[in-house]
Amino acid sequence: MNSTLLHPIITRFLTDYIPAKQRPFAGHPLGVYLRNDAPESIYQTGLVDRQAYLITGSVGQGNWAMVPWICIFNRKITTTATKGVYIVYLLSKDGNSLYLTLNQGCTEIRKNNSKKETIEIMRRKAKELAGKIDSRGFSTDENINLGDGLTELAEMYQKGTIFYKKYSKGSVPEEKELCDDLEKMMIIYKEYAGEKPDESSSNLPRGGEEQLETKDVVARIKTYIAARGFQYSDGLVENFYLSLKSKPFVILAGTSGTGKTRLVQLFAQAIGAVYKMVPVRPDWSDSSDLFGHINLNGEFVPGAITEFVFDASENRDKPYILCLDEMNLARVEYYMSDILSVIESRDFDAEGRIVTVPLMSAAQCGSRECDQKYAGMQLSENLYIVGTVNMDETTFPFSKKVLDRANTIEFSFVDLESPFAKEPVNIAAEPVQTDNTFLRTEYLILQKDCIGEAETVGQYCLELQKINKILQSANAHVGYRVRDEIVFYLLNNKKAGGLLTDDEAMDNEILQKILPRIQGSSIAIKEMLLALFKVCVGNHAGIQPEQSDLVKNIMSLASDSNSRYRKSAEKIAFMIRRYEEDGFTSYWL
């Protein structure tokens, strides 16, 4: 364990925060440190599993917080300080005391109760938990003191405390004591979560395996896939992972025979997920083809995915991956209409689980008792849907309703010349065997779940706003849903330690969430594409809409490796060329 990971965090909190409040909030180095570097240092202690726990720091939104904090959330319980139980470091108002606490969110409780009632509920729960769990030397009284004249939220942090220990400015303990304290608090937290930890080690490997960083897991997935004889372009597996984690509905589009379905199957095998492939039939016209119907005898007949979705809801710790093969042989917005609507109802419940409105009512399941098990069935948080599509004369195009709800990954990489891997492949590569935390999202509602990343989100949104103004010139601009899902993708990439660079991640999202929606024959479409092209390549000197060698010029610029968003630039260049040749263009071949 590194000897100086926690001590710098505690010390900087106590010595630097109050002076920092005298300086402008936006972009202050301390804010960046507490939001980004401090959580990473806590992970590096080895005391907190990155896949099972989310660490977030907050110094305020738009202005310095009266009581800043760093939270450690068990992802199965909560990922927000507004609800559930979590570990949190709290700095007092005067900056002289920092408390390590096991605490509880108040916002959800406060919605339906007065301030006095909320405090009574939280204190009752704190005493109940303190009576059930060994304090391991932490204080359980109500003497934590964050200061006078607190905001209601800061007062609630104080009143919600279950266990705590105080660190004072000028007398911060040595690193070993700080780590021992955090280790004991993690043991308490795990006991609360029902994990029954072994107190001899708070970081025991799960399932007998060493804990792996996300980058390491993805690398092993790629090795597993390569060992089965399949090659994919650089960054594709990382992109597929980030797309699934950001929204559990992904579309793989491209030329027939490029390995779309095999990618889904091999990815599922590589992480130990339950996998099912369902070929879509051309005659599917409504959701009953997927979820079932009542026959003439009044009996419920399950659909193509009913049992699979039900099993997923009964085994939430394990990822379930459903592949709808050739999903656009029928109109997606018809037979998937219920899924497309229900997926937008996802939210965290009081226990931190992702829940949705029901897929089927009791009436849709018939009157037989044996069929009522499907009534109220939801899209559970461990179910991920991937559709593979070919875009040709035998298939249906996608509506914007579908495209807005998915990341659409195009398969255009085909290397017929090199059938064998250029590097030696470990043919004995085994699956990683992850649980659902590897794919489960932390973000559902941007304004609520991304509070701790406000500064980073603001930077992403500035770039998206610039792009959206260009799209608006041809009435092709996107809405809040697309904005939020792009931000989630970028945040997931950041939280994974940067599987891709920031520009590569944004490039993917322009290609997957924005360009597939563009088609038309008006001059406004061409001018808009040229403006987008200039954003993507960065260096766009000499590009004029009416120049005779326009296509040649932009094709040359698009292939420039220095382009900021190279893949999007190449696709836009193709779309402009098609416009020039046919008088019409679209994303699809």
Disulfide bonds with the S-S distance in Angstrom:
none
